[in-house]
Amino acid sequence: MRPCSSSESPVSLNYSGPKFLNGIALLRAIAVLFVMYAHLVGQNQYVILWPKQLLTEYFFEPLNIVQHGGALGVAIFFLVSGYIIPYVAQHETFKEFALKRFFRIYPPFLFSILFIAAAFILLAFLKVKTYGFMSSEHFIPKNIILSASLTNYFFQIKNINSVAWTLAIEILFYVWISLILGVLFKRPPFAILVTFTSSVLLLGSKVLFNFQGELVNCFMFICFMFLGTLIYLRQAGLISRLHLVFWTALFWILFLYHVDLHVVPPAPQYETPGYAASYGLAYLIFVLAVFFEPRIRLGPIFKFISDRSYSIYLFHGTIGVFLIGSLYAIIGIHLTLILAFSAIFLCCHLAYKFVEKPSQVLARKLLGRTDSNSLSRSVVKDV
């Protein structure tokens, strides 16, 4: 996992990296807004507003978008990671890649776990109803430790932070890219074939042997994330258009087949047509961002949201659902939503300023890098 020399890969000769920085930033902002809407408005029984009805009747339902856009937002995040991570990994040593990804993911996530646990304990002590929190039996030391380490999924225990399942998939994708990086840029068709074959074998273990391990379910989303990697490889000139179309079709088929077997019995939010529509629209949005990058201008509001998208993603549910559930009957839903979103952005700004950014600075210091133009400080972030 080192920078490729000009003799190793055409990337060094013809490609300097992602060409749509504004597009990536905009996608990250759009993705987190979809997730916020789904959790705080779309799926919230206390929010009954005419804009919500209009979106449901004229956008989500006609297009068969599941989870009120939540799946759509997560899918956009996955595609961004699928595109960015190979480029990042290619230009860093294994130590740099591992250290930066660790400090990018874990300090903010660990802080979110401690924040949620502390908030629940305080509210329980004050005898305040804990809207949006898990029940008290989840907040025991064992579950807190398993949640903080993301190992809870191997013990069939829900994470204290409900959005953490996507982080487990992100980390698995980092590991997979690390494993195939030696051939990804030297022999990209072979790396693609290895990824596809591994996914097929894992799926086969589920079909033939009823193997229900988390690795199988996670690899369902690795198939989808790899669609972003294919676009990156095509932009880098490492695969032809024919290869892009051919492998994109195969990975789509495999992903949807994974989805079809993901939940038994199927739940509405996991049904294949809804997932196909939601993730298909995310892919279309992603491709359009690539195509129209020269015309994309990122305003200050979207830049603010994009820069803080990871912190917003981690904290919005706990803060927003609790405030909405606690206040809507007292001050009305309109004022409650204004207060909830204001509190979310304020708290997430503080988390970004005092946890997320310092952890990235620490990673650079540990690596002996203090340059302000580091890739990690640019808009090209992996989550």
C-alpha positions as CSV (number, residue, x, y, z in Angstrom):
1,M,0.0,0.0,0.0
2,R,2.4,2.6,-1.3
3,P,2.4,5.3,-3.9
4,C,2.7,3.7,-7.3
5,S,5.6,4.7,-9.5
6,S,5.1,5.7,-13.1
7,S,6.3,2.2,-14.1
8,E,3.7,0.5,-11.9
9,S,0.5,2.1,-12.9
10,P,-1.0,4.4,-15.5
11,V,-2.6,6.2,-12.7
12,S,0.6,8.0,-11.9
13,L,1.0,9.1,-15.5
14,N,-2.6,10.0,-16.4
15,Y,-4.5,10.6,-13.3
16,S,-3.9,12.8,-10.3
17,G,-6.9,11.7,-8.2
18,P,-10.6,12.4,-7.9
19,K,-11.8,15.0,-10.3
20,F,-15.0,16.0,-8.6
21,L,-14.2,17.3,-5.2
22,N,-17.2,19.6,-5.1
23,G,-19.3,16.7,-6.3
24,I,-18.1,14.5,-3.4
25,A,-18.7,17.2,-0.9
26,L,-22.2,17.8,-2.2
27,L,-23.0,14.1,-2.2
28,R,-22.0,13.8,1.4
29,A,-24.2,16.7,2.4
30,I,-27.2,15.3,0.4
31,A,-26.6,11.8,1.9
32,V,-26.6,13.0,5.5
33,L,-29.7,15.2,4.9
34,F,-31.6,12.1,3.5
35,V,-30.6,10.1,6.6
36,M,-31.6,12.9,9.0
37,Y,-35.0,13.3,7.2
38,A,-35.7,9.6,7.4
39,H,-34.9,9.2,11.1
40,L,-36.3,12.5,12.4
41,V,-39.3,13.2,10.1
42,G,-40.1,10.3,7.7
43,Q,-40.1,7.5,10.2
44,N,-41.1,9.7,13.2
45,Q,-44.7,9.1,14.2
46,Y,-44.9,12.4,16.0
47,V,-44.1,14.4,12.9
48,I,-47.3,15.0,10.9
49,L,-46.8,17.7,8.3
50,W,-48.0,18.3,4.8
51,P,-44.5,18.5,3.3
52,K,-43.9,15.0,4.7
53,Q,-47.1,13.8,3.0
54,L,-46.2,15.3,-0.3
55,L,-42.7,13.7,-0.3
56,T,-44.2,10.4,0.6
57,E,-47.0,10.5,-2.0
58,Y,-45.1,12.1,-4.8
59,F,-41.5,11.0,-4.4
60,F,-40.8,8.0,-2.1
61,E,-43.9,5.9,-2.8
62,P,-44.0,6.4,-6.7
63,L,-40.3,5.6,-6.9
64,N,-40.5,2.8,-4.4
65,I,-37.8,4.5,-2.2
66,V,-37.7,2.6,1.1
67,Q,-37.1,3.8,4.6
68,H,-38.2,7.4,3.7
69,G,-34.9,8.0,1.9
70,G,-32.7,6.6,4.7
71,A,-31.4,3.8,2.5
72,L,-30.9,6.2,-0.3
73,G,-28.6,8.4,1.9
74,V,-26.6,5.4,3.1
75,A,-26.2,4.2,-0.4
76,I,-24.7,7.5,-1.5
77,F,-22.2,7.3,1.4
78,F,-21.2,3.8,0.3
79,L,-20.6,4.9,-3.2
80,V,-18.5,7.9,-2.1
81,S,-16.3,5.5,0.0
82,G,-16.1,3.0,-2.8
83,Y,-14.7,5.7,-5.0
84,I,-12.4,7.5,-2.6
85,I,-10.8,4.7,-0.6
86,P,-8.8,3.1,-3.5
87,Y,-7.3,6.5,-4.3
88,V,-6.4,7.2,-0.7
89,A,-5.0,3.7,-0.2
90,Q,-2.9,3.9,-3.4
91,H,-1.2,7.1,-2.2
92,E,-0.4,6.0,1.4
93,T,1.7,3.3,3.0
94,F,-0.1,0.7,5.0
95,K,0.7,2.4,8.2
96,E,-0.6,5.7,7.0
97,F,-3.7,4.2,5.6
98,A,-4.5,2.2,8.8
99,L,-3.7,5.1,11.2
100,K,-5.7,7.7,9.3
101,R,-8.7,5.5,8.9
102,F,-8.6,4.5,12.6
103,F,-8.5,8.2,13.7
104,R,-11.0,9.1,11.1
105,I,-13.6,6.5,12.3
106,Y,-13.0,5.6,16.0
107,P,-12.5,8.8,18.1
108,P,-15.8,10.4,16.9
109,F,-17.6,7.1,17.1
110,L,-16.3,6.3,20.6
111,F,-17.3,9.7,21.7
112,S,-20.8,9.1,20.4
113,I,-21.1,5.8,22.4
114,L,-19.9,7.6,25.5
115,F,-22.3,10.5,24.9
116,I,-25.3,8.2,24.3
117,A,-24.5,6.1,27.4
118,A,-23.9,9.1,29.6
119,A,-27.1,10.8,28.3
120,F,-29.2,7.7,29.0
121,I,-27.8,7.3,32.5
122,L,-28.4,11.0,33.3
123,L,-32.0,10.9,32.0
124,A,-32.8,7.7,33.8
125,F,-31.4,9.2,37.0
126,L,-33.6,12.3,36.5
127,K,-36.5,10.0,35.7
128,V,-37.0,11.6,32.3
129,K,-38.5,9.4,29.5
130,T,-35.7,8.4,27.2
131,Y,-37.3,8.8,23.7
132,G,-35.1,7.4,21.0
133,F,-32.9,5.4,23.3
134,M,-32.7,1.7,23.7
135,S,-34.1,0.0,26.8
136,S,-32.0,0.0,30.0
137,E,-30.8,-3.6,29.6
138,H,-28.6,-2.5,26.7
139,F,-26.7,0.0,28.8
140,I,-24.5,-2.4,30.7
141,P,-20.7,-2.4,30.6
142,K,-20.4,-5.4,28.4
143,N,-22.7,-4.0,25.7
144,I,-21.1,-0.5,25.9
145,I,-17.7,-2.1,25.3
146,L,-18.9,-4.3,22.5
147,S,-20.7,-1.4,20.9
148,A,-17.6,0.9,21.1
149,S,-15.4,-1.8,19.5
150,L,-18.0,-2.6,16.8
151,T,-17.7,-6.3,17.8
152,N,-21.3,-6.4,19.0
153,Y,-22.5,-7.7,15.7
154,F,-20.6,-11.0,16.1
155,F,-22.6,-11.6,19.3
156,Q,-26.0,-10.7,17.8
157,I,-26.2,-7.6,20.1
158,K,-27.6,-4.3,18.8
159,N,-25.2,-1.4,18.9
160,I,-25.9,1.5,21.2
161,N,-25.5,3.8,18.3
162,S,-28.0,2.5,15.7
163,V,-26.1,3.8,12.7
164,A,-23.0,1.9,13.6
165,W,-23.8,-1.0,11.3
166,T,-22.6,1.0,8.3
167,L,-19.2,1.7,10.1
168,A,-18.6,-2.0,10.4
169,I,-19.2,-2.3,6.6
170,E,-16.9,0.6,5.9
171,I,-14.1,-1.0,8.0
172,L,-14.5,-4.3,6.2
173,F,-14.3,-2.4,2.9
174,Y,-11.0,-0.8,4.1
175,V,-9.6,-4.2,4.9
176,W,-10.7,-5.7,1.6
177,I,-9.1,-2.9,-0.4
178,S,-5.9,-3.4,1.6
179,L,-5.9,-7.0,0.7
180,I,-6.3,-6.5,-3.0
181,L,-4.4,-3.3,-3.4
182,G,-1.3,-5.1,-4.7
183,V,-3.1,-6.1,-7.8
184,L,-5.9,-3.4,-8.0
185,F,-3.8,-1.0,-10.0
186,K,-1.4,-3.4,-11.6
187,R,-4.0,-6.0,-12.7
188,P,-7.4,-4.4,-12.1
189,P,-9.4,-7.0,-14.1
190,F,-7.9,-9.7,-11.8
191,A,-8.7,-7.7,-8.6
192,I,-12.2,-7.2,-9.8
193,L,-12.6,-10.9,-10.5
194,V,-11.2,-11.8,-7.1
195,T,-13.7,-9.4,-5.4
196,F,-16.6,-10.8,-7.4
197,T,-15.6,-14.4,-6.9
198,S,-15.2,-13.9,-3.1
199,S,-18.7,-12.4,-3.0
200,V,-20.1,-15.3,-4.9
201,L,-18.5,-17.8,-2.6
202,L,-19.8,-16.0,0.5
203,L,-23.2,-15.9,-1.0
204,G,-22.9,-19.6,-1.9
205,S,-22.1,-20.4,1.7
206,K,-25.4,-18.7,2.7
207,V,-27.5,-20.4,0.0
208,L,-26.0,-23.9,0.3
209,F,-25.1,-24.1,4.0
210,N,-27.4,-21.5,5.5
211,F,-24.4,-19.7,6.9
212,Q,-25.7,-16.5,8.5
213,G,-22.5,-14.9,9.6
214,E,-22.2,-11.1,9.6
215,L,-19.4,-11.3,7.1
216,V,-21.8,-12.6,4.4
217,N,-24.3,-9.8,5.1
218,C,-21.6,-7.1,5.2
219,F,-20.2,-8.4,1.8
220,M,-23.7,-7.7,0.4
221,F,-22.8,-4.0,0.7
222,I,-19.2,-4.4,-0.3
223,C,-20.6,-5.5,-3.7
224,F,-22.5,-2.2,-3.9
225,M,-19.5,-0.1,-2.7
226,F,-17.3,-1.7,-5.4
227,L,-19.5,0.0,-8.0
228,G,-17.9,3.3,-6.9
229,T,-14.5,1.6,-7.2
230,L,-15.3,0.6,-10.8
231,I,-16.1,4.2,-11.6
232,Y,-12.8,5.3,-10.1
233,L,-10.9,2.6,-12.1
234,R,-12.6,3.8,-15.3
235,Q,-11.8,7.5,-14.6
236,A,-8.2,6.5,-13.9
237,G,-8.0,4.8,-17.3
238,L,-7.4,1.4,-15.8
239,I,-10.4,-0.4,-17.2
240,S,-12.3,0.1,-20.5
241,R,-15.9,1.2,-20.8
242,L,-16.8,-2.3,-21.8
243,H,-15.3,-3.6,-18.5
244,L,-17.1,-0.9,-16.6
245,V,-20.5,-1.8,-18.0
246,F,-19.9,-5.6,-17.8
247,W,-18.7,-5.7,-14.2
248,T,-21.2,-3.0,-13.0
249,A,-24.0,-5.3,-14.3
250,L,-22.6,-8.4,-12.6
251,F,-22.0,-6.6,-9.3
252,W,-25.6,-5.2,-9.4
253,I,-27.0,-8.6,-10.0
254,L,-25.0,-10.1,-7.1
255,F,-25.9,-7.2,-4.8
256,L,-29.6,-7.6,-5.5
257,Y,-29.4,-11.4,-5.1
258,H,-27.8,-10.8,-1.7
259,V,-30.6,-8.4,-0.8
260,D,-33.2,-11.0,-1.7
261,L,-31.7,-13.4,0.8
262,H,-30.7,-10.9,3.5
263,V,-33.8,-11.1,5.8
264,V,-35.9,-14.2,6.4
265,P,-38.8,-13.6,6.4
266,P,-38.5,-10.5,4.3
267,A,-39.4,-7.2,5.9
268,P,-40.8,-4.3,3.8
269,Q,-37.7,-2.2,4.2
270,Y,-35.5,-5.0,2.9
271,E,-37.6,-6.1,-0.1
272,T,-35.6,-6.4,-3.3
273,P,-37.6,-4.0,-5.4
274,G,-37.4,-1.2,-2.8
275,Y,-33.7,-1.7,-2.3
276,A,-33.1,-1.8,-6.1
277,A,-35.0,1.5,-6.5
278,S,-33.3,3.2,-3.5
279,Y,-29.8,2.1,-4.3
280,G,-30.4,2.5,-8.0
281,L,-31.4,6.1,-7.5
282,A,-28.3,6.6,-5.3
283,Y,-26.1,5.3,-8.1
284,L,-27.8,7.6,-10.7
285,I,-27.2,10.6,-8.4
286,F,-23.6,9.6,-8.0
287,V,-23.0,9.2,-11.7
288,L,-24.6,12.6,-12.4
289,A,-22.3,14.2,-9.8
290,V,-19.4,12.8,-11.8
291,F,-20.8,13.9,-15.1
292,F,-21.7,17.4,-14.0
293,E,-18.8,18.1,-11.7
294,P,-17.5,21.1,-13.7
295,R,-20.8,22.8,-13.1
296,I,-21.2,22.0,-9.4
297,R,-20.6,24.9,-7.0
298,L,-20.7,24.2,-3.3
299,G,-22.4,26.9,-1.3
300,P,-21.4,27.7,2.3
301,I,-24.4,25.8,3.8
302,F,-23.7,22.6,1.9
303,K,-20.0,22.9,2.7
304,F,-20.8,23.3,6.4
305,I,-23.0,20.2,6.4
306,S,-20.6,18.2,4.3
307,D,-17.6,19.0,6.5
308,R,-19.6,17.9,9.6
309,S,-21.5,15.0,7.9
310,Y,-19.8,12.3,9.9
311,S,-20.5,13.9,13.2
312,I,-24.1,14.7,12.1
313,Y,-24.5,11.1,11.0
314,L,-23.4,9.8,14.4
315,F,-25.3,12.1,16.7
316,H,-28.5,13.2,14.9
317,G,-30.7,10.3,15.9
318,T,-30.1,10.4,19.6
319,I,-30.4,14.2,19.9
320,G,-33.2,14.7,17.4
321,V,-35.5,11.8,18.3
322,F,-35.2,12.6,22.0
323,L,-36.0,16.3,21.6
324,I,-38.9,15.7,19.2
325,G,-40.4,13.0,21.4
326,S,-40.0,15.2,24.5
327,L,-41.2,18.6,23.2
328,Y,-43.7,18.1,20.4
329,A,-46.7,18.0,22.7
330,I,-45.5,21.0,24.7
331,I,-44.4,23.6,22.1
332,G,-45.8,22.1,18.9
333,I,-44.1,20.2,16.1
334,H,-42.9,23.2,14.1
335,L,-41.0,24.9,16.9
336,T,-39.8,21.5,18.1
337,L,-38.3,20.7,14.7
338,I,-36.5,24.1,14.6
339,L,-35.1,23.5,18.0
340,A,-34.2,19.9,17.3
341,F,-32.3,20.7,14.1
342,S,-30.6,23.7,15.7
343,A,-29.4,21.5,18.6
344,I,-28.2,18.9,16.2
345,F,-26.1,21.2,14.2
346,L,-24.7,23.0,17.2
347,C,-23.8,19.8,19.0
348,C,-22.3,18.3,15.9
349,H,-20.3,21.4,15.2
350,L,-18.8,21.1,18.6
351,A,-18.1,17.4,18.1
352,Y,-16.5,18.2,14.8
353,K,-14.4,21.0,16.2
354,F,-13.3,19.3,19.5
355,V,-13.3,15.6,18.5
356,E,-13.3,14.9,14.8
357,K,-10.8,17.5,13.6
358,P,-8.4,17.1,16.5
359,S,-8.3,13.3,16.0
360,Q,-7.3,13.8,12.3
361,V,-4.6,16.3,13.3
362,L,-3.3,13.8,15.8
363,A,-3.1,11.1,13.1
364,R,-1.0,13.5,11.0
365,K,1.3,14.3,13.9
366,L,1.8,10.7,14.7
367,L,2.8,10.2,11.1
368,G,5.1,13.2,11.2
369,R,3.0,15.2,8.8
370,T,1.8,18.7,9.5
371,D,1.2,20.0,6.0
372,S,-2.1,21.9,5.6
373,N,-2.6,20.4,2.1
374,S,-2.8,16.9,3.3
375,L,-5.4,14.7,1.6
376,S,-7.1,14.0,4.9
377,R,-7.8,17.7,5.4
378,S,-9.3,18.1,2.0
379,V,-12.9,17.5,1.0
380,V,-11.9,14.0,0.0
381,K,-12.9,12.2,3.1
382,D,-13.7,8.5,3.2
383,V,-17.0,8.5,5.2
